[in-house]
Amino acid sequence: MSATDEAVTEPTVDQVTPDQVPPEHGYTGNKDAYLRRLKRIEGQVRGIARMVDEDKYCIDILTQVSAVTKALHAVSLGLVEEHIGHCVVGAASEPNPELRAEAIDAKVKEAADAIGRLLR
């Protein structure tokens, strides 16, 4: 049997190295970028607390609160997009047709619920 005739088999769990493990969550590939953004937002929030402590003008504080809110919304929208692109699409590739529709519905409902919480 030649190399091209050999059956290709998927590695078992104990044969997979950590760098071969598929990402568990859609955002995993962008995790470092999300963490950088969140650390920046954390710094902005500390700055707002410092402004309050230093009795800064209320409108200046509200301007910074608005900036933090927009930054968090950007992170949220990115995570929703990652969820749809990874989790919902993953559910659509469920090989069992009987489970596929249920899996898709569950992941779409999760996304819709998350979007609903963002809009409140």
N, C-alpha and C positions, 0 to 999 in steps of 0.2 A: 504494500500500500504506500503510495507516495504521500508527501507532506500535504499536497492539495486534496488528497482523497480522505485524509483523516478527519474524523468528526470533531467539530469544535464544540467543546462543552464549557458551560459557565463554571467558574470556580465556586467551590463550596464556601460557606461563611468562614471556616477556619483557614481557607487558602487565600482569602482576600487580605491584602495589606491595607493599612489605614489610608494610604493615598488613593486606593482604588474604591473605597466605600463611597457610594453615591450620596449626595447631600440629602440630609433628612428633611430640611426645610428649604423652601424656595429662595430665601434670602441668604443662605449659607455662603454662596459664592461671593456675595457683596457684604459679608459680615463686618469686615474691617472698615469699610466705608461707612456703614451704619454706626459702628461704634465711634468712629471719628466725629461724625455729625452729632451724635448724642453727647459726647464729651464737650463739644463746642456749645451745645445747648445748655448743658450743665453749667458751664462757665458763665453763660449769659444769665442764667437764673441766679447764680451766686452774685453776679454784678447787680442784678435787680435788688437782691436782699441788701447789698451794701448801699445802694442808692436810698432805700427806705431807711436804713440805719443812719445814714448821713443827712436825712431830712431833705432830699432833693425834691425839686419841683414835681408835682404829681403828673403833669402832662408828659414830662420826660420819662418818668417811670412807666406810664401807660404806653408810650412809644416803644419802650424796650419789651414790655409784656406782649405787645402786638408782634414784634419781631420774633420772639420765642414761640408764640402761638403759630405763626406762619412756618417757622422751621419745623415744629412738631407735625404740622399738617403735611409738610413735604415728606417727612419720614413715614408718616402714616400712609400716604398715597403710594409711596414706593413699596411698602410692605403689602398693601392690597394688591398692587400690580404683581408682585412676586407670588403672592398666594394664588392669584388667578393663573398666572403663567406656569406655575409648578404644580400646585395641589389640584386645581380644577382640571388642568390638562392631564395630569397624572391619573385622575379619576376617570377621565374619558378614555384612557388607554387600558383600563381594566379589561383583562382578557375574557372574563366570564360575563357574557351579555346580560345575565340575570342580575348580576351585582353592579354592572356599569351604571345604569340609570340611577340606582339608589346612591351610589358613590358620588356621581355628578351632582345630584340634587343636594346631598349633604354638604359638599364643598361650596356650591353656589350659595346655599343658605348661610353658611359660615361667613362668606364674603359679604353678602347682603346685610347680615346682622352687624358685622364690623363697620360697614359703611354707615348704617343707621346710627351706631353709637358715635361715630365721628361727626355726624350732622346734628346731633343733639346739643 
